Amino acid sequence: MQENKMGTMPVGKLLVQMSTPMMLSMLTQALYNIVDSIFVAMISENALTAVSLAFPLQNLMIAFGVGTGVGVNALVSRSLGAGRGELANSIATTGIRLMAITYVGFALFITLAVRPFFAMQTDDAEIISFGVTYMQIVGILSIGLFFQAMMEKLLQSTGKTHLSMITQILGAVINMIMDPMLIFGIGPFPEMGIAGAATATIFGQIIGGLLGLYFNKTKNKEITISLKKYKTDMEIVRHIYSIALPSILLPAIGSIMTFGLNKILIAFSSTATAVFGVYFKLQSFVFMPVFGLNNGMVPIIAYNYGAKKPKRITDTYKLAILGAEGLMAIGVAIFMIFPDQLMAMFSASEEMTEMGRVALRTIAVMFPLAGFSIVSISTFQALGHGFVSMLNSLIRQLIVLLPAAWVLSHFGLSAVWWAFPIAELFSIVYCVFFMRKFVKEDIRPLTSGENASYQV
């Protein structure tokens, strides 16, 4: 069998080829996130606050969808690298079944928990009403989110990131087009307000998922999905989640952090919570390209780990670090120079703009540190050290960031934002320590004739 390009193409060229489509698609997704909030802010500041409060729950769904996909992606890539095509097919098919189960679980959970979730964060009746309406639609009809995530990861696992890019861009573009039409009642559509924003989201996800299925069936010849031929193997499920668990828990921990920080901020005002929500939308325009770079990097490292090619692993890691730091430098410049203009996009009041100016400039200090940590954590996962990645996120966000934010809140709102750079300093020390450990213990010993054979 002819070896996949991930084991033969020059690393620099391969990383660019694999990552560029993902970075473009992630930028499109980030643009959608920003545009979506801009339209929601036009409804009212309370509507924007409601969407900000909904973020932890929405992010939890994304965590399970994308995280499970990451586990499937890494295992499929490793299996192909080890020349085990039938195993790759079984893993891919099992991933589809897991997505269906995950969707049903979340639909039931959100049906029962959505109103208490918002009531725990605020007693403002209008914010609760906005939030419940938005999350009921986005959550109960989230089949497209989970299906699209799995289809994209299967395409990425075989190096077809350009097709994954097309599915992501199509979904995001549909969202952006449908948003104003459904929110404000443009053309033949009724004026749906915040329900329109949620409906546009699920519609774009479903279309993106269906296109991903088409690409996997017609273009992704290295793997075959067959619900009849390949039965669910619980050993495969266990290995999928041994890799996926950190990718699920990392953003899930982030959801807990966001929930806790929203509680701290809303004690100052609902405007402070809205500012935090705006920051998350804006920072996605910086972080999403780095995540796209990671999505291109992970299958390369996983494949070459399975193929026992250590130099290709270390070269990929170093180039990814350089790329991430370059992107983060651009982000720092934008946040430092244009904070008022960024806040103005969200119809911000004078009070909200003043809060946002301080928040954006303070938090941006941590961007370069975060670039190194993000690439390192993804590398740990690709090498099979998911627990180390998970522990990093747990320490950074729940043990350092949240307590630091609570302590700093006693010195005023402006002090709270410094919790982010403080937490990132802990993260970078952690990542340096474990990266050195894994290079010595896992990567350097690899040769074509050594190391234990790869097993699922």
C-alpha positions in Angstrom: 0.0 0.0 0.0 1.4 3.4 -1.0 2.2 5.5 2.1 0.1 8.5 2.9 1.6 11.9 2.3 1.8 12.5 6.0 4.7 10.1 6.2 6.6 11.3 3.1 5.9 14.9 2.1 8.5 17.5 3.5 7.2 18.6 6.9 7.1 22.4 6.2 5.1 21.9 3.0 2.9 19.3 4.6 2.0 21.4 7.6 1.1 24.4 5.4 -1.0 22.2 3.1 -2.7 20.5 6.1 -3.2 23.6 8.2 -4.0 26.4 5.8 -7.5 25.0 4.9 -8.2 24.5 8.5 -7.0 28.0 9.5 -9.2 29.5 6.8 -12.2 27.5 7.9 -11.6 28.4 11.5 -11.3 32.1 10.6 -14.6 31.8 8.8 -16.1 30.2 12.0 -14.6 33.0 14.1 -16.0 35.6 11.8 -19.4 33.9 12.1 -19.2 34.0 15.9 -18.5 37.7 15.8 -21.1 38.5 13.2 -23.7 36.5 15.2 -23.0 38.5 18.3 -23.1 41.8 16.5 -26.6 41.0 15.3 -27.7 39.8 18.7 -26.3 43.0 20.2 -28.6 44.9 17.9 -31.6 43.3 19.7 -30.4 44.6 23.1 -27.6 44.4 25.6 -29.7 41.9 27.6 -29.9 39.7 24.6 -26.1 39.8 24.2 -25.7 39.1 28.0 -28.0 36.1 27.6 -25.9 34.6 24.8 -22.8 35.2 26.9 -24.4 33.4 29.8 -25.4 30.6 27.4 -21.8 30.1 26.3 -20.7 27.6 28.9 -23.5 25.2 28.0 -23.1 25.7 24.3 -19.4 25.2 24.7 -20.0 21.9 26.6 -21.8 20.5 23.6 -19.0 21.6 21.2 -16.5 20.0 23.7 -18.2 16.6 23.4 -18.7 16.8 19.6 -15.2 18.0 18.7 -13.5 16.1 21.5 -14.9 12.7 20.4 -14.0 13.6 16.9 -10.4 14.3 18.0 -10.2 10.8 19.5 -11.5 9.2 16.4 -9.2 11.4 14.2 -6.0 10.4 16.1 -6.8 6.7 16.2 -7.7 6.6 12.5 -4.5 8.4 11.6 -2.4 6.2 13.8 -4.0 3.0 12.4 -3.4 4.2 8.8 0.2 5.0 9.7 0.6 1.5 11.0 -1.0 0.0 7.9 -4.1 -1.2 9.6 -6.9 -0.1 7.2 -9.7 -2.3 8.5 -9.1 -1.1 12.1 -9.3 2.5 10.8 -12.7 1.7 9.2 -14.0 0.2 12.4 -12.9 3.2 14.4 -14.6 5.6 12.0 -17.9 3.7 12.0 -17.8 3.5 15.8 -17.3 7.3 15.9 -20.6 7.8 14.0 -22.5 5.8 16.5 -21.0 7.6 19.4 -22.1 11.0 17.9 -25.7 9.8 17.7 -25.7 8.7 21.3 -24.1 12.0 22.4 -26.7 14.1 20.6 -29.6 12.2 22.2 -28.0 12.7 25.7 -27.6 16.4 25.3 -31.0 17.0 23.8 -32.6 15.4 26.9 -30.2 17.2 29.3 -30.9 20.6 27.8 -34.7 20.0 27.8 -34.6 19.5 31.6 -31.8 21.8 32.7 -31.9 25.0 30.6 -34.1 27.1 32.7 -32.4 26.3 36.1 -29.1 26.9 34.4 -29.9 30.5 33.6 -31.8 31.1 36.9 -28.5 30.2 38.7 -26.7 33.0 37.0 -29.2 35.9 37.1 -32.6 36.9 38.4 -33.3 39.3 35.4 -36.5 37.8 33.8 -35.7 39.2 30.3 -32.2 37.8 30.3 -33.5 34.4 31.4 -36.2 34.4 28.7 -33.7 35.3 26.0 -31.3 32.6 27.2 -33.9 29.8 27.5 -35.2 30.5 24.0 -31.8 30.5 22.5 -30.5 27.4 24.2 -33.7 25.3 23.7 -33.3 25.7 19.9 -29.5 25.4 19.8 -29.5 22.4 22.2 -32.5 20.3 21.3 -31.8 20.6 17.6 -28.1 20.1 17.9 -27.8 17.0 15.7 -26.0 19.0 13.0 -23.4 20.2 15.5 -22.3 16.6 16.4 -22.7 15.1 12.9 -20.7 17.9 11.3 -17.9 17.6 13.9 -17.4 13.9 13.2 -17.5 14.3 9.4 -14.8 17.0 9.6 -12.5 15.0 11.8 -12.8 11.9 9.5 -11.7 14.1 6.6 -8.8 15.5 8.6 -7.6 12.1 9.7 -6.6 11.2 6.1 -5.2 14.6 5.3 -8.2 16.0 3.4 -8.3 19.2 5.3 -9.4 21.2 2.2 -12.7 19.2 2.1 -13.1 19.7 5.8 -12.6 23.5 5.2 -15.4 23.5 2.6 -17.9 22.0 5.0 -17.0 24.4 7.8 -17.0 27.5 5.6 -20.4 26.5 4.0 -22.0 26.1 7.4 -20.6 29.4 8.7 -21.6 31.3 5.6 -25.1 30.0 5.7 -25.3 31.0 9.4 -24.1 34.6 8.5 -26.6 34.9 5.7 -29.5 33.5 7.7 -28.8 35.5 10.9 -30.1 38.9 9.9 -32.9 37.4 7.8 -34.3 35.4 10.7 -33.5 37.8 13.5 -35.0 40.9 11.8 -37.5 39.3 9.4 -35.9 40.2 6.1 -37.5 39.0 2.9 -39.9 36.1 3.3 -38.8 35.3 6.8 -40.7 36.3 10.0 -39.0 38.4 12.6 -37.8 35.9 15.2 -35.4 37.9 17.3 -33.0 35.8 19.4 -34.7 32.6 18.2 -33.7 33.5 14.7 -30.0 33.6 15.7 -30.4 30.1 17.2 -32.3 28.8 14.1 -29.6 30.1 11.7 -27.0 28.3 13.7 -28.6 24.9 13.7 -29.5 25.2 10.0 -25.9 25.9 9.0 -24.6 23.0 11.1 -27.0 20.5 9.4 -26.0 21.6 5.9 -22.3 21.4 6.8 -22.8 17.9 8.3 -24.6 16.6 5.2 -21.9 18.0 2.9 -19.3 16.3 5.2 -21.1 13.0 4.8 -21.1 13.3 1.0 -17.3 14.0 1.0 -16.6 11.1 3.2 -18.6 8.7 1.1 -17.3 9.9 -2.3 -13.8 11.4 -1.7 -12.4 9.8 1.4 -11.3 6.5 -0.1 -8.8 5.6 2.6 -11.6 4.8 5.1 -14.9 3.1 4.6 -17.9 3.7 6.9 -20.3 0.8 7.1 -22.8 0.4 10.0 -23.6 -3.1 8.8 -20.1 -4.4 8.4 -18.4 -2.9 11.4 -19.9 -3.6 14.8 -19.3 -1.5 17.9 -16.2 -2.7 19.7 -16.0 -1.5 23.3 -12.3 -1.8 23.2 -12.2 0.7 20.4 -14.7 2.9 22.3 -12.4 2.8 25.3 -9.4 3.9 23.2 -11.3 6.6 21.5 -12.3 8.2 24.8 -8.8 7.7 26.3 -7.6 10.1 23.7 -10.8 12.2 23.4 -11.3 12.7 27.1 -8.8 15.5 27.4 -10.3 17.2 24.3 -13.7 16.9 25.9 -12.6 18.0 29.4 -10.4 20.8 28.3 -13.3 23.0 26.9 -15.6 21.5 29.5 -13.3 22.8 32.2 -13.4 26.1 30.3 -17.2 26.0 30.5 -16.9 25.7 34.3 -14.4 28.5 34.4 -16.7 30.7 32.2 -19.7 29.9 34.4 -17.7 30.8 37.5 -16.3 34.0 36.0 -19.7 35.1 34.8 -20.9 34.7 38.4 -18.0 36.9 39.6 -18.6 39.5 36.9 -22.3 39.8 37.1 -21.8 40.9 40.7 -20.4 44.1 39.3 -23.0 44.4 36.5 -24.6 42.6 33.6 -22.5 44.9 31.4 -19.4 43.3 32.8 -20.7 39.9 31.8 -21.5 41.2 28.3 -17.9 42.5 28.0 -16.6 39.1 28.9 -18.9 37.6 26.2 -17.6 40.0 23.6 -14.0 39.2 24.6 -14.7 35.5 23.9 -16.1 36.2 20.5 -13.2 38.5 19.6 -10.4 36.3 20.9 -11.8 33.5 18.7 -10.6 35.5 15.7 -7.0 35.1 17.2 -7.3 31.6 18.7 -9.3 29.9 15.9 -6.4 30.1 13.4 -4.1 28.6 16.0 -6.6 25.8 16.6 -6.7 25.4 12.8 -2.9 25.0 12.8 -3.3 22.4 15.5 -5.9 20.5 13.6 -3.5 20.2 10.7 -0.6 19.3 13.1 -2.3 16.6 15.1 -2.8 14.0 12.4 0.8 14.5 11.1 2.2 13.9 14.6 -0.2 11.0 15.2 0.6 9.4 11.8 4.3 9.7 12.2 4.2 8.4 15.8 2.4 5.3 14.4 5.0 5.1 11.6 7.9 5.6 14.0 9.5 8.7 12.5 10.7 10.9 15.3 12.3 13.7 13.3 9.1 14.4 11.4 7.3 14.7 14.8 9.8 17.2 16.3 10.0 19.2 13.1 6.2 19.5 12.9 6.0 20.6 16.5 8.7 23.3 16.1 7.1 24.7 13.0 3.7 24.7 14.6 5.1 26.7 17.6 6.6 29.3 15.2 3.3 29.6 13.3 1.2 30.0 16.6 3.5 32.7 18.0 3.2 34.7 14.7 -0.6 34.5 14.9 -0.6 35.5 18.5 1.6 38.5 17.9 -0.9 39.8 15.4 -3.7 39.3 17.9 -1.8 41.3 20.6 -1.3 44.2 18.2 -5.0 44.3 17.3 -6.3 44.2 20.9 -3.8 46.8 22.1 -4.3 49.3 19.3 -8.0 49.0 18.4 -10.0 48.1 21.6 -12.6 50.9 21.2 -13.2 50.0 17.5 -13.6 46.4 18.4 -16.2 47.2 21.1 -18.1 49.5 18.8 -18.9 46.6 16.5 -21.2 45.3 19.3 -23.2 48.5 19.7 -21.4 49.1 23.0 -22.4 51.9 25.3 -19.8 54.3 26.7 -19.7 52.3 29.9 -19.3 49.0 28.1 -16.6 50.5 25.8 -14.6 51.7 28.8 -14.8 48.3 30.5 -13.9 46.5 27.3 -10.9 48.7 26.6 -9.3 47.6 29.9 -10.3 44.0 29.5 -9.0 43.5 26.0 -5.7 45.1 26.6 -5.1 43.3 29.8 -6.0 39.8 28.6 -4.1 40.2 25.4 -0.9 40.1 27.4 -1.2 36.3 27.7 -1.7 35.6 24.0 2.0 34.7 23.2 2.1 32.4 26.2 -1.1 30.7 25.2 0.3 30.0 21.7 3.0 27.8 23.0 0.7 26.1 25.5 -2.0 25.3 22.9 0.5 23.6 20.5 2.2 21.7 23.3 -1.1 20.4 24.7 -2.3 19.2 21.3 1.1 17.4 20.8 0.7 15.7 24.2 -2.7 14.4 23.0 -1.4 13.2 19.6 1.3 11.2 21.5 -1.4 9.6 23.6 -0.8 11.6 26.8 -4.3 13.0 27.1 -4.3 13.1 30.9 -1.4 15.5 31.0 -3.3 17.8 28.7 -6.4 17.6 30.9 -4.4 18.2 34.1 -2.9 21.4 32.6 -6.3 22.8 31.8 -7.6 21.8 35.2 -4.8 23.6 37.0 -4.8 26.6 34.7 -8.5 27.4 34.7 -10.0 26.0 37.9 -7.1 26.0 40.4 -5.3 29.2 39.2 -7.5 31.4 37.1 -10.9 31.2 38.9 -9.4 31.7 42.4 -7.2 34.5 41.2 -10.2 36.2 39.6 -12.1 35.9 42.8 -9.3 37.4 44.9 -8.6 40.2 42.3 -12.3 41.0 42.2 -11.9 42.5 45.7 -9.6 45.2 44.1 -12.1 46.2 41.4 -13.3 45.0 38.0 -10.1 46.1 36.2 -8.0 43.8 38.4 -10.1 40.7 37.5 -8.8 40.5 33.9 -5.2 40.0 35.2 -6.2 36.5 36.2 -5.8 35.4 32.6 -2.1 36.3 32.2 -1.4 34.8 35.7 -2.9 31.5 34.8 -1.1 31.3 31.5 2.3 31.7 33.2 1.6 28.6 35.2 0.6 26.8 32.0 3.7 27.5 30.1 6.0 26.2 32.9 3.9 23.1 33.0 4.1 22.5 29.2 7.9 23.1 29.1 8.4 20.5 31.8 6.3 17.8 30.1 7.4 18.5 26.6 11.0 17.8 27.6 9.9 14.6 29.4 8.0 13.3 26.3 10.7 14.2 23.8 13.2 12.1 25.9 10.9 9.2 26.7 8.6 8.8 23.7 10.0 10.6 20.7 13.8 10.1 20.7 13.6 6.2 21.2 11.5 5.8 18.0 13.2 4.2 15.1 11.7 2.2 12.2 12.9 -1.1 13.9 12.4 -0.3 17.5 9.6 0.5 20.0 6.5 -1.6 20.8 4.1 -2.3 18.0 1.2 -0.1 17.8 -2.0 -1.5 19.2 -5.5 -0.2 19.7 
